[in-house]
Amino acid sequence: MAQTALTTTDRLRAAPGGNDALPFRQAPHNIEAEQALLGAILVNNEAHDRVSSFLEVQHFFDPLHGEIFDVLSKLIHAGKQATPVTLKTFFDNAEPIDTDLTVPQYLGRLAASATTIINATEYGRTVYDLAVRRNLITIGEDLVNGAYDSPVDFPPQEQIQEAESRLYDLAEQGKYGQGFMDFGNALTHAIDMASSAFQRAGGLSGLSSGLVDLDNKMGGLQQSDLIILAGRPSMGKTALATNIAYNVAKNFKSELQSDGTDKVTDGAIVGFFSLEMSAEQLATRILSEQAEISSEKIRRGMINEDEFRKLVAVSQEMSRIPLYIDQTGGITVAQLAARARKLKRQKGLGLLIVDYLQLLSGTGRSGENRVQEITQITTGLKALAKELAVPIIALSQLSRQVEQREDKRPQLSDLRESGSIEQDADVVMFVFREEYYVERKKPSDTNIEEMLKWQQEMMAVHGKGEVIIGKQRHGPTGTVQLAFEAQFTRFGNLAREFQLPERMGD
């Protein structure tokens, strides 16, 4: 089979003393695999279907081969036959390969030398893998050149982040973002999702938070959703986030597939960015929730022998769950994204939690106001949720204007720097505990009438919390009542007989 025109490097190597004179190596490629694949497609266009999902024009090393693949792909997509005859008109005026071989003649030789389409997929994979290796070389060269000639506005940390992002994108090619699928395939995926929801406890299409009423309202935590969990201080934002993180990680189950990969059947691997608390403080809080021993007693050592044994037993069980904590404070959204990608590559990832959004920073460019920075952060988090195909729960503060109203229940307008947060979020939830405010209205002991009235109010709200869904892109808004155990900072399912009536408009 005739070879295509030699590249400049090939000609240099063919020159006398070429191999010794050149201090570099040629980029990895396999011309024969490219020829065999193109020949197989020209003989039987079904071979194109076997490689079209992952192979693209830029994956071919030889430019002519890429051009041939591009033309035959367009013909096949148009419902026409791609053969040396039908391709001939597109290459009649192409520059000859050499003095004795035109491109139309070369097409005929490709088809004449092809024997079978059985190995078409393997040929395609070979071409693709070599293209990935060439891209790796390009990224490496760019990294080296950037390190040598780094401009002032491109510091080393940004160079690392850019290289890591490019490597991640390269690693995920062919795995995610495979372009359009026909409606039949889309329906198959929809039925698979419905089947999984039917088989999963509670019938959810997303991850179960472990809180039944919240799951029923949201259908679980959905892939690629950015979920904002907001509230004033002491309302229990972090407590609810840690409850959900533990419940999801505890339920993690996977099955080994025939192709050697693991398929998650329930729960998920959880990544938790704790920008405010240390990993030890967060672990103590979760330990308190699960062991039902107050964190204050744990920190001060005010526990008896039985409680200590319970702590040890619970900690041994907890150590086996796939929950990973990053306690680095003051990181940028780009650094967070890079670390999340790394966790997904190394361990897997099904849920990401950020505590909390206002402690992240954007690019750090001078002159950028906080509203612009928050916009950059929320946009970055939403893009990351789509890229990793996982739900991201980001905690957020609320403005002080909540405290100035008679009804302290939060609204969307209470979000600090609310414009981009409300716009980019798929779900906005508020944590609210009326007990916190009623408790602070305690009258003097000498005012018996007011004290009795206050006690009745406290009985009505004691041990109860609310999650107010202010926005849900693909579902209803409304209020979900939860149980709250303050001594363990733990939310749970509220017993049906104690549930408050739905508020008007929910």
C-alpha positions as CSV (number, residue, x, y, z in Angstrom):
1,M,0.0,0.0,0.0
2,A,1.4,3.4,-0.9
3,Q,2.4,5.7,1.9
4,T,1.2,9.3,2.1
5,A,3.7,12.2,1.7
6,L,6.4,12.2,4.2
7,T,6.4,14.9,6.9
8,T,9.3,17.3,7.2
9,T,10.6,15.3,10.1
10,D,10.4,12.0,8.1
11,R,12.5,13.6,5.3
12,L,15.1,14.9,7.8
13,R,15.4,11.4,9.3
14,A,15.7,9.9,5.9
15,A,18.7,12.1,5.2
16,P,22.3,10.8,5.7
17,G,23.1,11.0,9.4
18,G,19.6,12.2,10.2
19,N,19.0,10.0,13.2
20,D,22.2,11.0,14.9
21,A,21.8,14.7,14.0
22,L,18.3,15.2,15.4
23,P,18.0,15.8,19.2
24,F,14.2,15.1,19.2
25,R,11.8,12.3,18.7
26,Q,9.0,12.1,16.2
27,A,5.4,12.3,17.6
28,P,3.8,8.9,18.1
29,H,1.6,7.8,15.2
30,N,0.6,4.7,13.2
31,I,0.1,5.5,9.5
32,E,-0.7,1.8,8.8
33,A,-3.6,1.8,11.4
34,E,-5.0,5.0,9.8
35,Q,-4.8,3.4,6.3
36,A,-6.4,0.2,7.5
37,L,-9.3,2.0,9.2
38,L,-10.0,4.3,6.2
39,G,-9.9,1.3,3.8
40,A,-12.3,-0.7,6.0
41,I,-14.8,2.2,6.0
42,L,-14.5,2.7,2.2
43,V,-15.3,-1.1,1.7
44,N,-18.1,-1.2,4.3
45,N,-19.6,2.0,5.7
46,E,-20.8,0.2,8.8
47,A,-17.2,0.4,10.0
48,H,-17.8,4.2,10.4
49,D,-20.5,3.6,13.0
50,R,-18.1,1.6,15.2
51,V,-15.7,4.6,15.5
52,S,-17.8,7.7,15.0
53,S,-18.7,8.0,18.7
54,F,-15.1,8.7,19.7
55,L,-12.9,9.3,16.6
56,E,-12.7,12.8,15.1
57,V,-10.7,14.4,12.3
58,Q,-8.1,15.9,14.5
59,H,-7.1,12.5,15.8
60,F,-5.5,11.5,12.6
61,F,-1.7,12.2,12.4
62,D,-1.6,12.5,8.6
63,P,-3.5,15.6,7.4
64,L,-4.7,13.8,4.2
65,H,-6.2,11.0,6.3
66,G,-8.0,13.5,8.4
67,E,-9.4,15.1,5.3
68,I,-10.5,11.8,3.8
69,F,-12.2,10.9,7.1
70,D,-14.0,14.2,7.2
71,V,-15.4,13.9,3.7
72,L,-16.5,10.3,4.1
73,S,-18.1,11.1,7.4
74,K,-20.2,13.9,5.9
75,L,-21.3,11.6,3.0
76,I,-22.3,8.9,5.4
77,H,-24.2,11.3,7.7
78,A,-26.0,12.6,4.6
79,G,-27.3,9.1,3.9
80,K,-25.0,8.5,0.9
81,Q,-22.4,5.8,0.2
82,A,-18.8,6.7,0.8
83,T,-16.6,4.8,-1.7
84,P,-13.5,5.6,-3.7
85,V,-15.8,6.6,-6.6
86,T,-18.1,8.9,-4.6
87,L,-15.1,10.5,-2.9
88,K,-13.2,11.0,-6.2
89,T,-14.8,14.3,-7.1
90,F,-13.8,15.9,-3.8
91,F,-10.1,15.1,-4.4
92,D,-9.7,15.5,-8.2
93,N,-7.9,18.8,-7.7
94,A,-5.9,17.7,-4.7
95,E,-2.2,17.9,-4.8
96,P,-0.7,14.5,-5.9
97,I,0.9,12.4,-3.2
98,D,3.9,11.9,-5.4
99,T,4.6,11.9,-9.2
100,D,3.1,8.5,-9.7
101,L,0.2,8.6,-7.3
102,T,-2.9,10.9,-7.2
103,V,-5.3,11.1,-4.2
104,P,-8.2,9.4,-6.1
105,Q,-5.7,6.6,-7.0
106,Y,-4.7,6.4,-3.3
107,L,-8.3,6.0,-2.3
108,G,-8.7,3.0,-4.6
109,R,-5.6,1.4,-3.1
110,L,-6.9,2.0,0.4
111,A,-10.1,0.1,-0.5
112,A,-8.3,-2.6,-2.5
113,S,-6.0,-3.4,0.4
114,A,-8.8,-3.6,3.0
115,T,-9.9,-7.1,4.0
116,T,-12.4,-6.9,6.8
117,I,-14.2,-4.5,9.1
118,I,-13.8,-6.8,12.1
119,N,-10.8,-4.9,13.5
120,A,-12.2,-1.4,12.6
121,T,-12.8,-0.5,16.2
122,E,-9.3,-1.6,17.3
123,Y,-7.8,0.5,14.4
124,G,-9.9,3.5,15.6
125,R,-8.8,3.0,19.2
126,T,-5.2,2.9,18.1
127,V,-5.5,6.1,16.2
128,Y,-7.3,7.8,19.1
129,D,-4.8,6.6,21.8
130,L,-1.9,7.9,19.7
131,A,-3.7,11.3,19.3
132,V,-4.1,11.4,23.1
133,R,-0.4,10.8,23.5
134,R,0.4,13.6,21.1
135,N,-1.9,15.9,23.1
136,L,0.0,14.9,26.3
137,I,3.2,15.9,24.6
138,T,1.7,19.3,23.6
139,I,0.5,20.0,27.1
140,G,3.9,19.1,28.5
141,E,5.7,21.3,26.0
142,D,3.3,24.2,26.8
143,L,3.9,23.7,30.5
144,V,7.7,23.7,30.0
145,N,7.6,26.8,27.8
146,G,5.3,28.6,30.1
147,A,7.5,27.9,33.1
148,Y,10.6,29.2,31.2
149,D,8.9,32.3,29.8
150,S,6.2,33.0,32.4
151,P,4.6,36.5,32.0
152,V,3.9,38.6,35.1
153,D,0.2,38.1,34.9
154,F,0.4,34.3,34.6
155,P,1.8,33.1,38.0
156,P,2.9,29.5,38.6
157,Q,-0.3,28.6,40.5
158,E,-2.4,29.5,37.5
159,Q,-0.1,27.6,35.2
160,I,-0.6,24.5,37.4
161,Q,-4.3,24.9,37.4
162,E,-4.5,25.4,33.6
163,A,-2.3,22.3,33.1
164,E,-4.4,20.2,35.5
165,S,-7.6,21.4,33.8
166,R,-6.3,20.5,30.3
167,L,-5.1,17.1,31.6
168,Y,-8.5,16.4,33.1
169,D,-10.3,17.4,29.9
170,L,-8.0,15.1,28.0
171,A,-8.7,12.2,30.4
172,E,-12.4,12.7,30.2
173,Q,-12.6,12.8,26.3
174,G,-14.6,9.9,25.0
175,K,-16.1,9.3,28.5
176,Y,-18.3,12.4,28.7
177,G,-19.8,14.8,26.2
178,Q,-20.2,12.3,23.3
179,G,-22.4,14.6,21.3
180,F,-25.9,14.0,20.1
181,M,-27.7,10.8,20.6
182,D,-30.8,9.7,18.8
183,F,-34.1,9.8,20.5
184,G,-34.3,6.0,20.9
185,N,-31.1,6.0,23.0
186,A,-32.3,9.0,25.0
187,L,-35.5,7.0,25.8
188,T,-33.4,4.0,26.8
189,H,-31.5,6.2,29.3
190,A,-34.8,7.6,30.6
191,I,-36.2,4.1,31.2
192,D,-32.9,3.1,32.9
193,M,-33.2,6.0,35.2
194,A,-36.9,5.2,36.0
195,S,-35.9,1.6,36.6
196,S,-33.2,2.6,39.0
197,A,-35.6,4.9,40.8
198,F,-38.2,2.2,41.0
199,Q,-35.7,-0.3,42.5
200,R,-34.1,2.2,44.9
201,A,-35.7,2.7,48.3
202,G,-38.1,5.6,48.1
203,G,-38.3,5.6,44.4
204,L,-36.0,8.5,43.8
205,S,-34.3,9.5,40.5
206,G,-31.5,11.3,42.4
207,L,-29.4,10.7,45.5
208,S,-31.3,10.2,48.7
209,S,-30.5,12.8,51.4
210,G,-31.8,10.5,54.1
211,L,-34.6,13.0,54.9
212,V,-37.8,11.4,53.5
213,D,-39.9,14.5,53.1
214,L,-37.1,16.5,51.5
215,D,-36.4,13.7,49.1
216,N,-40.1,13.5,48.2
217,K,-40.2,17.3,47.4
218,M,-37.0,17.2,45.3
219,G,-36.9,13.6,43.9
220,G,-33.5,13.3,45.6
221,L,-30.3,15.3,44.8
222,Q,-30.1,15.5,41.0
223,Q,-27.0,15.1,38.9
224,S,-25.4,18.4,37.6
225,D,-27.6,20.5,39.9
226,L,-26.2,23.5,41.9
227,I,-28.1,23.5,45.2
228,I,-27.8,26.6,47.4
229,L,-28.4,25.9,51.1
230,A,-28.8,29.3,52.9
231,G,-29.6,30.5,56.3
232,R,-28.7,32.9,59.1
233,P,-26.2,32.0,61.7
234,S,-27.3,29.3,64.2
235,M,-30.1,28.0,61.9
236,G,-28.2,24.8,61.2
237,K,-26.8,25.1,57.6
238,T,-23.6,23.1,58.4
239,A,-25.6,20.6,60.5
240,L,-28.0,19.9,57.6
241,A,-25.1,19.6,55.2
242,T,-23.1,17.2,57.4
243,N,-26.3,15.1,57.9
244,I,-26.8,14.8,54.2
245,A,-23.1,14.1,53.5
246,Y,-23.1,11.3,56.0
247,N,-26.4,9.8,54.9
248,V,-25.3,9.7,51.3
249,A,-21.8,8.3,52.0
250,K,-23.2,5.7,54.5
251,N,-25.5,4.3,51.8
252,F,-22.8,4.0,49.2
253,K,-22.9,0.6,47.4
254,S,-21.4,-0.5,44.1
255,E,-21.3,-3.6,41.9
256,L,-18.5,-4.9,39.7
257,Q,-19.5,-4.9,36.0
258,S,-18.5,-7.4,33.4
259,D,-16.1,-4.9,31.9
260,G,-14.2,-4.6,35.2
261,T,-15.7,-1.2,36.2
262,D,-17.7,-0.5,39.3
263,K,-21.3,0.7,39.0
264,V,-22.7,2.7,41.9
265,T,-26.1,1.3,42.9
266,D,-26.9,3.5,45.9
267,G,-25.5,6.4,47.8
268,A,-22.3,8.1,46.6
269,I,-18.7,9.1,47.3
270,V,-18.8,12.5,49.0
271,G,-16.3,15.4,48.8
272,F,-16.7,18.0,51.5
273,F,-14.9,21.4,51.3
274,S,-14.9,22.7,54.9
275,L,-13.6,26.3,54.4
276,E,-14.6,27.4,57.8
277,M,-14.1,24.5,60.2
278,S,-11.1,22.2,60.4
279,A,-11.5,18.5,59.4
280,E,-11.2,17.6,63.1
281,Q,-14.0,19.9,64.1
282,L,-16.2,18.6,61.3
283,A,-15.5,15.0,62.2
284,T,-16.3,15.8,65.9
285,R,-19.6,17.2,64.8
286,I,-20.5,14.2,62.7
287,L,-19.3,11.8,65.4
288,S,-21.6,13.7,67.9
289,E,-24.6,13.3,65.5
290,Q,-24.1,9.6,65.0
291,A,-23.1,8.6,68.6
292,E,-25.8,10.9,70.1
293,I,-23.3,12.4,72.5
294,S,-23.1,16.2,72.5
295,S,-20.0,17.7,70.8
296,E,-19.4,19.9,73.9
297,K,-19.1,16.7,76.1
298,I,-16.7,15.2,73.5
299,R,-14.5,18.3,73.3
300,R,-14.3,18.7,77.1
301,G,-13.8,15.0,77.8
302,M,-17.0,15.0,79.9
303,I,-17.9,11.4,79.0
304,N,-18.1,8.2,80.9
305,E,-16.7,4.8,80.0
306,D,-19.8,3.6,78.3
307,E,-20.0,6.7,76.2
308,F,-16.3,6.4,75.2
309,R,-16.9,2.8,74.1
310,K,-19.8,4.0,72.0
311,L,-17.7,6.7,70.5
312,V,-15.0,4.2,69.5
313,A,-17.5,1.8,68.0
314,V,-19.3,4.6,66.0
315,S,-15.9,6.0,64.8
316,Q,-14.8,2.6,63.6
317,E,-18.0,2.3,61.5
318,M,-17.7,5.9,60.3
319,S,-14.1,5.4,59.1
320,R,-15.3,3.0,56.4
321,I,-17.6,5.4,54.7
322,P,-16.3,7.2,51.5
323,L,-16.4,10.8,52.9
324,Y,-13.4,13.0,52.0
325,I,-12.8,16.4,53.7
326,D,-10.7,19.2,52.4
327,Q,-10.1,21.8,55.1
328,T,-8.1,24.3,53.1
329,G,-9.4,27.9,53.7
330,G,-9.3,30.8,51.3
331,I,-9.0,28.8,48.1
332,T,-10.3,30.0,44.7
333,V,-13.1,28.4,42.8
334,A,-10.5,27.2,40.2
335,Q,-8.5,25.5,42.9
336,L,-11.6,23.9,44.3
337,A,-12.5,22.6,40.8
338,A,-9.0,21.2,40.3
339,R,-9.2,19.3,43.6
340,A,-12.7,18.0,42.9
341,R,-11.5,16.7,39.5
342,K,-8.6,15.0,41.2
343,L,-10.8,13.3,43.7
344,K,-13.2,12.1,41.0
345,R,-10.2,10.6,39.0
346,Q,-8.6,9.0,42.0
347,K,-11.5,7.9,44.3
348,G,-14.7,8.7,42.4
349,L,-17.2,11.4,43.3
350,G,-21.0,11.5,43.5
351,L,-21.8,14.5,45.7
352,L,-19.8,17.7,46.5
353,I,-20.5,20.1,49.4
354,V,-19.0,23.5,49.9
355,D,-19.2,25.2,53.3
356,Y,-19.5,28.0,52.5
357,L,-19.8,29.9,49.3
358,Q,-18.7,33.4,50.6
359,L,-15.4,32.0,51.8
360,L,-14.4,31.1,48.2
361,S,-12.6,33.7,46.1
362,G,-12.6,34.3,42.3
363,T,-9.6,35.0,40.2
364,G,-8.4,37.6,42.7
365,R,-8.0,40.3,40.1
366,S,-7.6,43.8,41.6
367,G,-10.5,46.2,41.0
368,E,-13.1,43.4,40.8
369,N,-16.0,44.0,43.2
370,R,-17.5,41.4,45.4
371,V,-20.7,41.0,43.4
372,Q,-18.6,40.3,40.3
373,E,-16.6,37.8,42.2
374,I,-19.6,36.0,43.6
375,T,-21.0,35.8,40.0
376,Q,-17.7,34.2,38.9
377,I,-17.9,31.7,41.8
378,T,-21.5,30.6,41.2
379,T,-20.9,30.3,37.5
380,G,-17.8,28.2,38.2
381,L,-19.6,25.9,40.6
382,K,-22.5,25.4,38.2
383,A,-20.1,24.6,35.3
384,L,-18.3,22.2,37.6
385,A,-21.5,20.4,38.6
386,K,-22.3,19.9,34.9
387,E,-18.7,18.9,34.1
388,L,-18.5,16.2,36.8
389,A,-22.2,15.3,36.5
390,V,-22.7,15.5,40.3
391,P,-24.9,17.6,42.5
392,I,-23.1,20.4,44.3
393,I,-24.5,21.7,47.6
394,A,-23.0,25.2,48.4
395,L,-23.9,26.8,51.7
396,S,-24.5,30.5,51.7
397,Q,-25.0,33.3,54.1
398,L,-28.1,35.6,54.3
399,S,-28.2,39.3,54.7
400,R,-29.2,40.9,58.0
401,Q,-32.4,42.3,56.6
402,V,-34.1,39.0,57.7
403,E,-33.7,40.1,61.4
404,Q,-35.6,43.3,60.7
405,R,-38.9,41.6,59.6
406,E,-41.6,40.3,61.9
407,D,-41.7,37.0,60.0
408,K,-38.0,35.8,60.0
409,R,-38.5,33.2,57.3
410,P,-36.0,33.8,54.6
411,Q,-36.8,34.8,51.0
412,L,-34.7,34.7,47.8
413,S,-34.0,38.5,48.1
414,D,-32.3,37.8,51.4
415,L,-29.3,36.0,49.7
416,R,-26.2,38.1,50.0
417,E,-25.0,39.3,46.6
418,S,-28.2,37.4,45.5
419,G,-28.4,38.1,41.8
420,S,-26.0,35.5,40.4
421,I,-26.7,33.0,43.2
422,E,-30.4,33.0,42.5
423,Q,-29.8,32.9,38.7
424,D,-27.2,30.1,38.6
425,A,-28.7,27.8,41.2
426,D,-31.0,25.0,40.2
427,V,-32.4,24.8,43.7
428,V,-32.3,27.3,46.5
429,M,-33.2,26.1,50.0
430,F,-33.4,28.0,53.3
431,V,-32.9,26.5,56.7
432,F,-35.1,28.1,59.3
433,R,-35.7,27.3,63.0
434,E,-38.4,29.4,64.6
435,E,-37.4,27.9,68.0
436,Y,-34.2,30.0,67.9
437,Y,-36.1,33.3,67.7
438,V,-38.9,32.3,70.1
439,E,-36.3,31.2,72.7
440,R,-34.8,34.7,72.6
441,K,-38.1,36.3,73.4
442,K,-38.4,34.7,76.8
443,P,-40.1,37.1,79.2
444,S,-39.3,37.8,82.8
445,D,-40.2,35.1,85.3
446,T,-42.3,37.6,87.2
447,N,-44.7,38.1,84.3
448,I,-46.7,34.9,84.7
449,E,-49.2,35.5,81.8
450,E,-46.4,36.3,79.3
451,M,-44.4,33.4,80.5
452,L,-47.3,30.9,80.0
453,K,-47.9,32.3,76.5
454,W,-44.1,32.0,75.7
455,Q,-44.1,28.4,77.0
456,Q,-47.0,27.5,74.7
457,E,-45.1,29.0,71.8
458,M,-42.0,27.1,72.7
459,M,-43.8,23.8,72.9
460,A,-45.2,24.4,69.4
461,V,-41.8,24.9,67.8
462,H,-39.4,22.9,70.1
463,G,-37.3,20.4,68.3
464,K,-38.6,21.4,64.8
465,G,-36.9,23.0,61.8
466,E,-38.0,23.9,58.3
467,V,-36.3,23.7,54.9
468,I,-38.0,26.3,52.7
469,I,-37.5,25.5,49.0
470,G,-37.6,29.0,47.4
471,K,-36.5,27.9,44.0
472,Q,-36.5,24.6,42.2
473,R,-35.9,24.6,38.5
474,H,-37.5,21.2,37.8
475,G,-39.9,20.8,40.7
476,P,-42.3,22.5,43.2
477,T,-41.4,25.0,45.9
478,G,-42.7,24.8,49.4
479,T,-41.7,24.0,53.0
480,V,-40.5,20.7,54.5
481,Q,-40.7,20.2,58.2
482,L,-37.8,18.3,59.9
483,A,-37.0,17.3,63.4
484,F,-33.9,19.0,65.0
485,E,-32.0,17.8,68.0
486,A,-29.9,20.8,69.1
487,Q,-27.7,18.8,71.5
488,F,-26.4,16.7,68.6
489,T,-26.9,19.3,65.9
490,R,-28.8,16.7,63.9
491,F,-31.8,17.0,61.6
492,G,-34.1,14.0,61.1
493,N,-37.4,13.0,59.7
494,L,-40.3,14.5,61.7
495,A,-42.9,12.0,63.0
496,R,-46.1,12.4,61.0
497,E,-48.3,13.2,63.9
498,F,-46.0,16.1,64.9
499,Q,-45.8,17.7,61.4
500,L,-47.0,21.3,61.1
501,P,-49.7,22.0,58.5
502,E,-48.4,23.2,55.1
503,R,-48.1,27.0,54.9
504,M,-50.3,28.8,52.5
505,G,-48.9,28.9,49.0
506,D,-46.7,25.8,49.5
